[in-house]
Amino acid sequence: MDHPYLQTIDRYYHGCNTADEALMRSTFTEDVVHYYTHHDPVRGSAALAHYWSSMQPKIDGHWTIDHGIVHGNEAVIEWSMRWTPPGSSDTEMIRGAEWYSFEDQLIAEIRAYYLNPRAPYPHTDFELLGFDYDARGYTLK
């Protein structure tokens, strides 16, 4: 956690854990985009901070960074989230990985890869919804 990018991600997670929109926004570029595998991307710092602050009371989530590496303007982390699914009193654990791009020391993009067994997946491909794989030069079908 000694790299500034990992410290920024840790501050972002602290904001998620405490539903602190101002703290989350302080870690983002204004045009940040967060991609997911199970719903459309969330675009913009205000929208993303509001998304997580509104989710927190529903899920009582607590995210931690388990491992991270940084190269150039990108960071990749493995994370764990302890949470309580809505309608349950039992705590569960979800693990995943996220790829971050940074601009001017702030988070510009997050690509989240995880499976939540309780989330509806609108497609059978495990792909990021709304992500332009072709324009980015990724392998296509």
C-alpha positions as a printed NumPy array, in Angstrom:
array([[  0.   ,   0.   ,   0.   ],
       [  2.997,   2.282,  -0.33 ],
       [  2.189,   3.496,  -3.866],
       [  0.049,   6.668,  -4.157],
       [ -2.418,   4.932,  -6.517],
       [ -3.034,   2.13 ,  -4.013],
       [ -3.463,   4.719,  -1.28 ],
       [ -6.032,   6.525,  -3.447],
       [ -7.944,   3.279,  -3.99 ],
       [ -7.824,   2.645,  -0.254],
       [ -9.314,   6.128,   0.369],
       [-12.003,   5.402,  -2.232],
       [-12.851,   2.15 ,  -0.424],
       [-12.967,   3.987,   2.898],
       [-15.483,   6.35 ,   1.31 ],
       [-17.516,   3.359,   0.085],
       [-17.369,   1.732,   3.531],
       [-18.6  ,   4.902,   5.257],
       [-20.928,   6.186,   2.475],
       [-18.863,   9.39 ,   2.396],
       [-19.642,  10.921,  -1.004],
       [-17.191,  13.803,  -0.599],
       [-14.344,  11.417,   0.186],
       [-15.166,   9.206,  -2.788],
       [-15.412,  12.201,  -5.125],
       [-12.008,  13.431,  -3.954],
       [-10.476,  10.279,  -5.462],
       [-12.138,  10.56 ,  -8.911],
       [-11.755,  12.578, -12.065],
       [-15.013,  14.371, -12.892],
       [-15.646,  12.001, -15.816],
       [-14.776,   8.738, -14.036],
       [-16.431,   5.592, -15.415],
       [-17.02 ,   2.394, -13.416],
       [-17.723,  -0.711, -15.54 ],
       [-19.439,  -3.826, -14.17 ],
       [-20.278,  -7.294, -15.455],
       [-23.873,  -7.257, -14.203],
       [-25.201,  -3.754, -14.918],
       [-24.556,  -0.687, -17.026],
       [-21.572,   1.532, -16.252],
       [-21.861,   4.403, -13.809],
       [-20.442,   7.614, -15.294],
       [-19.301,  10.779, -13.512],
       [-17.898,  11.456, -10.057],
       [-21.182,  12.635,  -8.511],
       [-23.139,   9.685,  -9.923],
       [-20.565,   7.107,  -8.807],
       [-20.239,   8.513,  -5.296],
       [-24.028,   8.651,  -4.974],
       [-24.361,   5.088,  -6.297],
       [-22.099,   3.655,  -3.58 ],
       [-23.434,   5.865,  -0.797],
       [-26.974,   4.713,  -1.614],
       [-25.889,   1.053,  -1.786],
       [-24.074,   1.064,   1.561],
       [-27.181,   1.177,   3.796],
       [-28.675,  -1.687,   1.757],
       [-25.69 ,  -4.042,   1.917],
       [-23.586,  -2.977,   4.926],
       [-20.499,  -3.614,   2.789],
       [-16.905,  -3.414,   3.92 ],
       [-14.256,  -3.531,   1.185],
       [-10.569,  -4.248,   1.729],
       [ -7.637,  -4.406,  -0.659],
       [ -5.916,  -7.775,  -0.428],
       [ -3.22 ,  -7.294,  -3.06 ],
       [ -2.276,  -4.637,  -5.593],
       [  0.224,  -3.867,  -8.302],
       [  0.907,  -0.644, -10.189],
       [  2.393,  -0.097, -13.62 ],
       [  2.45 ,   3.239, -15.399],
       [ -0.887,   5.002, -14.923],
       [ -2.725,   1.786, -14.023],
       [ -3.28 ,  -0.277, -10.895],
       [ -4.811,  -3.713, -10.45 ],
       [ -6.108,  -4.964,  -7.134],
       [ -7.684,  -8.045,  -5.64 ],
       [-10.302,  -7.181,  -3.048],
       [-12.646,  -8.74 ,  -0.529],
       [-16.045,  -7.411,   0.482],
       [-17.825,  -8.561,   3.609],
       [-21.519,  -7.748,   3.298],
       [-25.005,  -8.6  ,   4.455],
       [-27.382,  -9.292,   1.565],
       [-30.732,  -7.477,   1.763],
       [-33.267,  -9.559,   3.665],
       [-30.587, -11.629,   5.382],
       [-28.842, -11.418,   8.728],
       [-25.941, -13.589,   7.59 ],
       [-22.689, -11.958,   6.538],
       [-21.161, -13.184,   3.279],
       [-17.843, -12.64 ,   1.488],
       [-17.354, -11.715,  -2.154],
       [-13.925, -11.485,  -3.756],
       [-12.968,  -9.853,  -7.005],
       [-10.44 ,  -7.869,  -8.97 ],
       [-10.495,  -4.342, -10.37 ],
       [ -8.415,  -2.592, -12.979],
       [ -7.936,   1.154, -12.434],
       [ -6.728,   3.851, -14.793],
       [ -5.464,   7.118, -13.33 ],
       [ -5.247,  10.669, -14.66 ],
       [ -3.508,  13.368, -12.63 ],
       [ -3.314,  11.013,  -9.605],
       [ -7.118,  10.483,  -9.64 ],
       [ -9.196,   7.449, -10.588],
       [-10.447,   7.872, -14.165],
       [-11.762,   4.356, -14.808],
       [-12.604,   1.223, -12.843],
       [-13.247,  -2.152, -14.461],
       [-14.706,  -4.541, -11.881],
       [-14.542,  -8.311, -12.337],
       [-16.488, -10.388,  -9.822],
       [-19.465, -12.694,  -9.555],
       [-22.166, -11.913,  -7.064],
       [-24.397, -14.994,  -6.852],
       [-27.283, -12.746,  -5.805],
       [-27.011, -10.285,  -8.711],
       [-28.917, -10.76 , -11.97 ],
       [-26.613, -11.101, -14.968],
       [-28.324,  -9.837, -18.135],
       [-26.145, -11.882, -20.483],
       [-24.217, -15.147, -20.564],
       [-20.857, -13.595, -21.46 ],
       [-18.768, -12.516, -18.508],
       [-17.978,  -9.134, -20.035],
       [-18.079,  -5.556, -18.86 ],
       [-21.342,  -3.972, -19.968],
       [-20.89 ,  -0.843, -22.049],
       [-17.137,  -1.364, -22.472],
       [-15.948,  -0.874, -26.067],
       [-13.68 ,  -3.891, -26.398],
       [-13.245,  -3.337, -30.158],
       [-12.126,   0.303, -29.865],
       [ -9.649,  -0.646, -27.143],
       [ -8.054,  -3.376, -29.276],
       [ -9.279,  -6.361, -27.248],
       [ -9.783,  -9.803, -28.747],
       [-13.287, -10.234, -30.172],
       [-15.341, -13.34 , -30.851]])
